[in-house]
Amino acid sequence: MTKIILWTVLILAIVLGGTVFYYYNSFQNAMSKMNPTGDSIAKEIPDILPHIDPFSVLLLGIDERENDTGRTDTMIVVTVNPDLGTMKMLSIPRDSRVEIVGNGTTEKINHAYARGGIPMSIATVEEALDIPIDFYVGVNMEGFLSIIDVLGNIEVNNDMELIRNEYKFPKGEISLNGDEALIFSRIRYEDPRGDFGRQLRQKQLLEALFAKAKNPTILLKLDDIFEVLGDNVSMNFSQKQILNLQKLYGKLDKNIEQLQFEKGDGVRKKDGLWYYIFDDEELQEISSKLNAHLEEKPAIEP
């Protein structure tokens, strides 16, 4: 699967929010699917006004395949400060070695979903980064990227030639359909930059979808878009919160800061698996930056 993500649920929701009243039934049906109820609730809807209050979102690109519990191939933390009109996005390497909160093990962070679904993923990220997570958006990426086939091909500028099986992505401007975008976002071992190269491509896909969603012709495809979202997305944003997000659209468009871990080390442990080990100083620096953006006070050590 893959990857990311991501993301886009928020971006599309912002764009679609202003026109949703014309497609109320489709929107209602999609929201009822995206907001789980009963025992399936992963995290309660927080009492937050997202167009006023700073908030955080954990974006999860979930790889769920037949006969497999699934893993998160993409984990992105987004913090938004409406007063400043800024957004920060942090991609978490999927191989990061962390404590899986609630499972009593130390494993790759993307195993948290397999051990305990979205709730355990949220708890693990909160512990690893020492920040609160207010909202989550979980995306079945294989199904979600079919939205590209609804919107029409997207264009990205590929910075190096990449080949995976029968798929070939030449260097330069390329046009991708849904299947091609999925493969493009999954490539990892064929890229000498590994996970970081993949994160770069996922960011490109996000930006391309963002640009596509601005096109007024999207109004003609809202029913199909809502159907894709309802079938492949889960989240704890309420309908009102989603609609309020559109008020941030213009402010955040050009004020997104990309963060990533760069100082950690790759290590192969005795279990034979390769892990990404955070640099403690860099981890603390990023945690402090995100908490400051959320206007959170640092915890006082006992």
Secondary structure, DSSP 8 states (H G I E B T S, - for coil): -------HHHHHHHHHHTTGGGGHHHHHHHHHHHS--GGG-SS---S--TTTS-EEEEEEEEE--TT---EEEEEEEEEEETTTTEEEEEE--TTBEEEETTTTEEEETTHHHHHHHHHHHHHHHHHHHT----EEEEEEHHHHTTHHHHH--EEEEESS-EEETTEEE-SEEEEE-HHHHHHHHH--TTSTTTHHHHHHHHHHHHHHHHHHHTSGGGGGGHHHHHHHHHHHEEE---HHHHHHHGGGHHHHTT-EEEEE--S-EEEE-TTS-EEEE--HHHHHHHHHHHHHHTT-------
